[in-house]
C-alpha cells in the first residue's frame, strides 16, 4: 500500500509541490561535549548534542525554527550535514562519541548518519543508518538521489542512494587515506575528496551511485584540509588547508584547483591567515567565503592565541583568478559558514559564543551587519541546500 501511495502522489504532482514549498532552512550541528576553554580544550560526556534548524527566509535576520536532540560533533568537519536540493531531507553525520577513561573523556569513532524529514511538522528524525568509521564531511548531488560521505577512520567514501525519505548504502570506495570532506562537480561526473592528513585532494570518477578512485590523480595541497568546494560552473575547486597544527599562529592557505581539466591540477595557493576551517562558494560563483579561526581555539596562554576569528572574502574572476578582497571580524572559534539563498549574505557559526553572525556582501567587500542569532548550543557545522 505504501508503494501505491507514493505512485499516486507522483501522479497528482504532490511531491513537486512539497519541494516547491520547502522552507529556506540552514542546518546547524550543535556540539555539547567538546569545549574550548581559556586553559585549553576539554571533552565531556555524550547526550547534549542537537541539530538546530534555522529559517533564513528573511536573509538578514535568520531565526531559530526547531531544535532536535541529535548526536553530531565538532570533531567532524563543518560540512558533516546538508539538505537535499528539493529541501525535503537533511543528512547529518555523527563523527565521534566520547568514552570515559578515569576522569577524562576521549573521542572514539562513530559510524552513524541521521536522516531528517524537513517537510514534517515539526521536522523529525526518520531513521539512523550505519556508514563508515568516523563519517565526516558529506555532499549531496544536484540530482538529489545520491550522496557521498567521507569516512576519516575508515579511509573511505560511502555512497548513498536516496529515494523519497529512504537513504541506503549503495557502495563504499577505499581512498587510501583519512577522508574528511567531499565536493561534487555540478555535472555529477567527478567528486573531490579532502585527504586531510595526507595533504592531498583525491579525485573520484562518478557514474550515478558508482565511483572509482585513481591515486595517480591525487593533488598536492596543504595539511589539514576540511573545507572543499567546487564552483557552480565546475571550473574550479577550492581547498581550505588549516595546516599541521591549528591555531598555531602561522599563516595557512586556500588552494585553487582547475577542476574541469582532463587531469585536474593545482594552479595557485592563497595566503589566508591562521586556520581556515572551511569555506563556501556563492550561488553565482562570484565569491567564496572562508571561516578563519586564527588563534581562537588555542589556550589563552599559547603564543598563537587570539580572542576572535574572521570571515575572509575571495573574489573569483571570470578568468579563473582568485583574489582575496575583503575581511571582517568574527567570533571565537569560527566553524561552519554558508551563503544565504540569494548570495547577498554570509552566515558564520561562532562556536564558543554560541551565535551565528550575519554579514553582507557589497561588491567585492564583506561587512558585518551586527546581527547575531543566539543558539542553544555550540555551532560546530552549518549548511543549507545542495546545489544552492
Secondary structure, DSSP 8 states (H G I E B T S, - for coil): -HHHHHHHHHHHTHHHHHHHT---EEEEEEESSEEEETTEEEE--SS--EEEEEE-SSTTS-EEEEEEE----TTS-TTSEEE-TTS-EEEEEEEEEEEEETTEEEEEEEEEEEEEETTSSS-EEEEEEE-STTEEEEEE-TTSSEEEEEETTTTEEEEEEEETTEEEEEEEEE-SS---EEEE-TTSSEEEEEETTTTEEEEEEEETTEEEE-GGG-EE--SSEEEEEE-TTSSEEEEEE--SSTTSS--EEEEEEETTSSS-EEEEEEEEES-EEEEEE-TTSSEEEEEE-TTTTS-TTSTT--S--EEEEEEE-TTS-EEEEEEEE--SSEEEEEE-TTSSEEEEEETTTTEEEEEEEETTEEEEEEEEEE-SSEEEEEE-BTT-
